[in-house]
C-alpha cells in the first residue's frame, strides 16, 4: 500500500527501533507506549486488519514472533497481546498489527 506507514516501516523506507525482523514480519517499539514494554508486530504483507487475513500460517507465525520477542525482552512470564480491528475496535493504522504489552500487571476487563 502506497501510503501505509507500516508498509513503509516494513520496507525500511521509514526507520524504526526494531526488535525482530524476518522475511514475513517485523517487530518494533511503539512510539506511544501504553506499557513499559510496548512492541508492534506487523506482517510485511499488507492486510487492512485481521478480518482480511487469508493465511493461517502467517497468523501462527506472528504468534511465534510475539512469544520470541516477549522472551527476548524479559516479559515471557506475563504479557498481553492485542489486535484492534476497525474504527470501533480502536484500530488507528489500517495495517494488521499486534500490540505486545508487558512490564507491568494488567487488569481485567481491559477497556
C-alpha positions in Angstrom: 0.0 0.0 0.0 1.5 3.3 -1.2 0.6 5.5 1.9 0.7 2.8 4.6 3.1 3.8 7.4 3.6 0.2 8.5 4.3 -0.9 4.9 6.9 1.9 4.8 8.4 0.7 8.1 8.5 -2.9 6.9 10.3 -1.9 3.7 12.8 0.2 5.6 11.6 3.4 4.0 10.8 4.8 7.5 13.2 3.9 10.3 12.0 2.2 13.5 13.5 0.8 16.6 13.4 -2.8 15.6 13.5 -5.8 18.0 12.8 -8.5 15.4 12.7 -9.0 11.6 12.4 -11.9 9.2 11.0 -12.3 5.7 7.4 -12.3 6.9 7.3 -9.9 9.9 8.8 -7.0 11.7 8.6 -6.0 15.4 9.4 -2.6 16.6 8.8 -0.3 19.6 5.5 1.7 19.6 6.1 5.4 19.5 3.3 6.0 22.0 3.8 3.2 24.6 0.9 2.1 26.8 3.1 -0.1 29.0 6.8 -0.3 30.0 7.2 -2.7 27.1 5.1 -1.9 24.0 6.1 -3.5 20.7 4.1 -3.7 17.5 4.3 -7.0 15.5 3.5 -6.3 11.8 3.3 -8.7 8.9 5.3 -7.4 5.9 2.4 -8.2 3.6 -0.3 -5.6 3.8 -3.7 -6.7 5.3 -6.0 -3.9 6.4 -7.0 -5.8 9.5 -7.3 -9.3 10.9 -10.6 -10.0 9.1 -8.7 -9.7 5.8 -6.1 -12.4 6.5 -6.4 -15.5 4.4 -3.2 -17.1 5.7 -3.5 -19.1 8.9 0.2 -20.0 8.8 1.1 -16.3 8.8 -1.1 -15.7 11.9 0.6 -18.6 13.6 4.0 -17.1 12.7 3.0 -13.8 14.2 2.1 -15.5 17.4 5.5 -17.3 17.4 7.2 -13.9 16.9 5.3 -12.5 19.8 6.4 -15.3 22.1 10.0 -15.0 20.9 10.1 -11.2 21.3 8.5 -11.5 24.8 11.3 -13.8 25.8 13.9 -11.6 24.3 12.6 -8.6 26.2 12.2 -10.4 29.5 8.4 -10.4 29.8 7.7 -14.1 28.9 6.2 -14.7 32.4 3.3 -12.3 31.6 2.3 -10.1 28.8 -0.8 -9.1 26.7 -1.4 -9.4 23.0 -4.0 -7.0 21.5 -5.3 -6.8 17.9 -7.6 -3.8 17.4 -9.9 -4.3 14.4 -11.7 -1.4 12.7 -12.6 2.0 13.9 -15.0 0.8 16.6 -12.3 -1.6 17.8 -9.7 1.2 18.2 -7.6 0.4 15.2 -5.7 3.6 14.2 -3.5 2.3 11.4 -5.1 0.2 8.7 -2.5 -2.5 8.5 -2.8 -5.6 10.7 -0.6 -5.2 13.8 -0.4 -7.0 17.1 0.4 -5.0 20.3 2.7 -6.8 22.6 2.4 -5.2 26.0 4.3 -6.1 29.2 6.4 -5.0 32.1 3.5 -4.3 34.4 0.5 -6.1 35.8 -2.7 -5.7 33.7 -6.3 -5.6 34.9 -9.4 -7.3 33.5 -11.6 -6.3 31.9 -9.2 -4.3 29.7 -11.4 -1.4 28.5 
